[in-house]
Amino acid sequence: MNPVATTYSQSLGYSSSLEHTTLSTKGQALTKNEEQLIARLRKGDEGAFDELVNKHHGALIRMAMGHVADRNVAEEVVQDTWMAVIESLDRFEGRSSLRTWIFGILIHKAKDRGVREKRHTTFSAFESYDDDQGEAVDPARFQQSGEWAGHWALPPQPWDDQTPEKLLANQQAVNAMQRAIDKLPPTLKHVLILRDLEGVESKEVCELLKITETNLYVRLHRARERVRQSVESYFEGGRRSL
Amino acid sequence: MKDHPSQWIPSGLTCQNVADRTTDYLDERMSILTRARVGLHLATCADCRAYVKQIALVRDAAALLHRPLPSPIIRLRLRQHFAQFHTSLQ
């Protein structure tokens, strides 16, 4: 078993004791900025809350979509997550970063909602290692025998002069990326969102998803490859139509 | 002339080996020796260079993707809950 989320109280980042705790020496996982943000939140600073919502809301929606098929349900799950954050903030001990804590709550709630709706995933399906098996890149793209076995049979065509900014200026390429991310199974989607979209350090991702670093990078490469394939298909379609 | 995995710089790796470990290469999760072998392979294989570049591009573009914000109604609801919860604590 490799549970992706922990128990609810663990996902909330506090022990069963509900006594009020302030950020203490345990709060080593917090950066100075996070400590300041938490202090403002605890004082009821609405600007700080807006800042937090703006920063993470989009990624939380994408993560929730891995468990529930409907965007509206994902919005509800994320709203519930924010409510839990508001109500539990005083008990947050700072044993993980604020971001890890918030995503932990989301994962727990999204899984719970997904299972209740009997849609998409169940715990057993979610925790499957299927997405860690096999090759990341389709073996059919490589020569299977002969002198050049293992070398490209169908090599990627260069995407000339592309930069991230140029790619993002192309709405259809962006749509291809978004569709590919939306279609990823939760195991791959979570690592891609946390690592590449949110920029969470790999150690923190492993801690949150309860996976090893090896698992993380296997999944991350699979996720990136699927998004790459989607963009490739879009560019290839463009070439064929010329 | 098109590059091809070289016979005169034996990295000992195939394109499939390199493609499967591209994220490890980009995120620097390799021993120095393996990294050097991948570097040797890339020096002579334009197809693998294109592949590595594409994965890096996808990674970097993902970081810049638009982040949806909550609708005004949801934002208002959240702000109200935040304010009410803090008022109730005082």
Contacts between the chains, C-beta under 8 A, distances in Angstrom:
chain1	res1	chain2	res2	distance
A	44	B	82	7.4
A	44	B	83	7.0
A	44	B	86	3.4
A	44	B	87	7.8
A	46	B	79	5.8
A	46	B	82	6.3
A	46	B	83	6.4
A	49	B	78	7.4
A	49	B	79	6.9
A	49	B	82	4.8
A	50	B	75	7.7
A	50	B	79	7.4
A	53	B	69	7.8
A	53	B	70	6.3
A	53	B	75	7.0
A	53	B	78	6.4
A	54	B	67	8.0
A	54	B	69	6.2
A	57	B	67	7.2
A	57	B	68	6.9
A	57	B	69	6.0
A	57	B	70	5.3
A	58	B	66	7.6
A	58	B	67	3.2
A	58	B	68	4.3
A	58	B	69	6.8
A	59	B	67	6.8
A	61	B	68	5.9
A	75	B	70	7.9
A	75	B	74	6.7
A	78	B	70	7.9
A	79	B	74	6.2
A	79	B	77	7.2
A	79	B	78	6.9
A	82	B	78	5.2
A	82	B	81	7.8
A	83	B	78	7.8
A	83	B	81	6.0
A	86	B	78	7.8
A	86	B	81	5.8
A	86	B	82	5.2
A	86	B	85	5.1
A	87	B	85	6.2
A	90	B	89	7.6
A	135	B	16	7.4
A	135	B	20	6.0
A	136	B	19	7.4
A	136	B	20	5.3
A	137	B	16	7.0
A	137	B	19	4.5
A	137	B	20	6.1
A	139	B	16	7.2
A	142	B	14	7.3
A	142	B	15	6.3
A	142	B	16	4.5
A	142	B	19	7.9
A	148	B	5	7.4
A	149	B	14	7.2
A	150	B	14	2.9
A	150	B	15	6.4
A	150	B	16	4.6
A	150	B	17	6.9
A	151	B	4	7.8
A	151	B	5	5.6
A	151	B	14	5.7
A	151	B	15	4.5
A	151	B	16	7.5
A	151	B	45	8.0
A	152	B	15	4.8
A	152	B	47	4.6
A	152	B	48	7.6
A	155	B	15	7.8
A	155	B	47	3.6
A	155	B	50	7.0
A	155	B	51	7.6
A	156	B	47	6.6
A	156	B	50	5.0
A	156	B	51	4.9
A	156	B	54	5.9
A	157	B	50	7.3
A	158	B	46	8.0
A	158	B	50	4.5
A	158	B	53	7.6
A	159	B	50	7.8
A	159	B	53	7.7
A	159	B	54	6.1
A	159	B	57	6.9
A	162	B	57	5.7
A	163	B	57	7.5
A	164	B	57	6.3
A	164	B	60	4.2
A	164	B	61	4.1
A	164	B	63	7.6
A	164	B	64	5.5
A	165	B	64	7.4
A	167	B	57	6.3
A	167	B	61	4.7
A	168	B	61	5.7
A	168	B	64	5.6
A	168	B	65	7.3
A	174	B	65	7.2
A	174	B	66	7.8
A	177	B	58	7.3
A	177	B	61	6.7
A	177	B	62	7.0
A	177	B	65	6.9
A	178	B	65	7.2
A	181	B	62	7.6
A	192	B	62	6.9
A	196	B	59	5.3
A	196	B	62	4.1
A	196	B	63	5.9
A	197	B	62	5.4
A	197	B	63	6.4
A	197	B	65	6.3
A	197	B	67	7.9
A	199	B	63	6.3
A	202	B	27	7.6
A	213	B	29	7.8
A	217	B	23	5.7
A	217	B	24	5.8
A	217	B	27	7.0
A	217	B	29	6.0
A	220	B	23	5.4
A	220	B	27	7.9
A	221	B	20	7.4
A	221	B	21	7.8
A	221	B	22	6.6
A	221	B	23	3.7
A	221	B	24	7.4
A	221	B	55	7.8
A	224	B	23	6.1
A	224	B	55	5.3
A	224	B	58	5.3
A	224	B	59	6.0
A	224	B	62	8.0
A	225	B	55	7.1
A	227	B	58	5.0
A	227	B	62	7.0
A	228	B	54	5.2
A	228	B	55	5.8
A	228	B	58	4.8
A	231	B	54	7.6
A	231	B	58	6.6
A	232	B	54	7.3
